Amino acid sequence: MGTTVWKPVKGFEGMYEVNQVGTVRSRKTGHCRPLKTKHNNLTGYDFLILFGNSGAKTKTIHRIVAEAFLPNPDGLPCVNHKNEVKTDNRVENLEWCTIAYNNSYSSYKRRKKIAAFTPDGVKVATFESVDFAAMFLGVCKASVSQAVNGRCSSCGGFILKFEEGGN
């Protein structure tokens, strides 16, 4: 991995910094202490409560990373996790997008057919969606998503790929 880059957290400059993998640290009182994130089980997102001159503010980690590292010249309102793993806040996994794109992104990919291959490349099954693949393989949807998006080499003992030709 390359060099860690720290940038100010938007709206909390001089108080907090974030790096490209989503670690936030406090610069208050001269220390550089990493903060322990909280997790919202309802939304699936990691977040922090930051304290500044105007009081406390809750911010999600993916938005903090995007605001610090990703240009947003069109003023797009949403931050999308490309691999659909809401706790994967690496800058290369994030993109600015519209509300409509963000809402349709995961549902479209969940409906895409997924092919399962043995480690030696023999196709053994086609699943109608990420949901069906996860249910059949006995794994979580995030594991299937990571496999089809190339973040891990296999899932449930199979190599998974989106079907050619899409839906």
C-alpha positions in Angstrom: 0.0 0.0 0.0 1.1 3.5 -0.7 1.7 6.4 1.6 -1.1 7.4 3.9 -2.5 10.8 3.1 -4.3 12.8 5.7 -6.7 15.6 4.8 -8.9 17.9 6.9 -12.5 16.9 7.5 -14.8 19.4 5.8 -16.3 21.7 8.3 -13.9 20.6 11.0 -10.6 21.9 9.6 -7.8 21.9 12.2 -9.8 19.6 14.5 -10.1 16.4 12.6 -8.4 14.6 9.6 -9.3 11.6 7.5 -7.1 9.3 5.4 -7.9 7.5 2.1 -9.2 4.3 3.9 -11.6 6.2 6.2 -9.7 6.4 9.4 -10.5 9.7 11.1 -8.2 11.2 13.8 -8.6 14.1 16.2 -6.1 17.0 16.0 -7.5 18.6 19.2 -5.1 19.4 21.9 -2.2 18.6 19.7 -2.7 14.9 19.6 -3.3 12.7 16.6 -5.6 10.1 18.0 -7.6 7.8 15.7 -11.3 7.8 16.5 -13.4 4.6 17.0 -16.3 4.7 14.6 -19.8 3.7 15.5 -22.0 1.5 13.3 -25.7 2.1 12.5 -27.2 -1.3 12.3 -30.4 0.1 10.6 -28.6 1.8 7.7 -25.4 -0.3 7.6 -23.1 2.8 7.6 -20.2 3.7 9.9 -20.4 7.1 11.4 -18.8 9.5 13.9 -20.1 12.3 16.1 -17.7 15.2 15.6 -17.5 18.2 17.9 -16.7 21.6 16.5 -17.2 25.3 17.2 -20.9 25.1 16.3 -21.6 22.0 18.4 -21.9 18.3 17.6 -22.6 16.9 14.2 -23.1 13.3 13.0 -21.3 12.4 9.8 -21.0 9.1 7.9 -17.4 8.0 7.2 -18.0 7.5 3.4 -19.2 11.1 3.1 -16.2 12.4 5.1 -13.8 10.5 2.8 -15.6 11.6 -0.4 -15.7 15.3 0.7 -11.9 15.2 1.5 -10.6 13.2 -1.5 -13.1 13.2 -4.4 -13.8 16.3 -6.5 -17.5 17.0 -7.0 -17.6 19.7 -9.7 -21.2 19.0 -10.5 -22.4 19.3 -6.9 -23.8 15.7 -6.9 -25.6 15.0 -3.6 -24.9 11.3 -2.9 -21.9 9.1 -2.3 -22.2 5.6 -3.7 -20.2 2.5 -2.5 -19.2 0.9 -5.9 -18.9 -2.6 -4.4 -22.1 -2.2 -2.3 -20.2 -2.9 0.9 -21.3 0.0 3.1 -18.4 -0.4 5.5 -15.8 -0.3 2.7 -14.9 3.4 2.9 -11.8 3.4 0.8 -11.7 6.4 -1.6 -11.4 4.1 -4.7 -14.7 2.4 -3.7 -16.6 5.7 -3.5 -18.2 8.0 -6.2 -20.4 11.0 -6.2 -23.7 10.4 -7.8 -27.3 11.5 -8.1 -30.1 10.3 -5.8 -31.7 8.3 -8.7 -28.4 6.6 -9.6 -27.7 5.8 -5.9 -31.2 4.3 -5.4 -31.1 2.2 -8.6 -27.4 1.1 -8.3 -27.8 -1.6 -5.8 -31.2 -2.9 -6.9 -29.9 -3.2 -10.5 -26.8 -5.1 -9.5 -28.9 -7.3 -7.1 -31.0 -8.3 -10.1 -28.1 -9.2 -12.4 -27.5 -12.9 -13.0 -24.4 -14.4 -11.4 -22.4 -17.3 -12.8 -20.6 -19.7 -10.4 -17.5 -21.5 -11.6 -15.4 -24.2 -9.9 -11.8 -23.2 -9.2 -10.7 -24.9 -12.4 -13.1 -22.7 -14.5 -16.1 -25.1 -15.0 -19.4 -23.2 -14.9 -21.7 -25.1 -12.5 -24.6 -22.7 -11.8 -26.4 -19.5 -12.7 -28.1 -17.5 -10.0 -30.9 -15.0 -10.7 -29.4 -12.4 -8.3 -26.9 -11.6 -5.5 -29.7 -12.5 -3.1 -30.2 -16.0 -4.6 -26.5 -16.7 -4.8 -26.0 -15.7 -1.2 -29.0 -17.8 0.0 -27.9 -20.9 -2.0 -24.2 -20.6 -1.0 -25.0 -19.9 2.6 -23.1 -16.7 2.7 -24.0 -13.0 3.2 -24.8 -10.8 0.3 -21.7 -8.7 1.0 -19.5 -11.7 0.4 -21.2 -12.4 -3.0 -20.9 -8.7 -3.9 -17.2 -8.6 -3.0 -16.6 -11.7 -5.1 -18.3 -10.5 -8.3 -16.6 -7.1 -8.0 -13.2 -8.7 -7.7 -12.5 -7.8 -4.0 -11.9 -11.5 -3.1 -11.0 -14.4 -5.3 -13.8 -16.8 -4.3 -17.1 -17.1 -2.4 -18.5 -20.3 -0.9 -15.8 -22.3 -2.7 -16.8 -20.9 -6.1 -15.5 -18.1 -8.4 -18.4 -15.8 -9.0 -18.9 -13.4 -12.0 -21.8 -11.4 -13.4 -23.3 -13.2 -16.4 -22.2 -11.8 -19.7 -25.0 -9.9 -21.4 -26.5 -8.7 -18.1 -30.1 -9.2 -17.0 
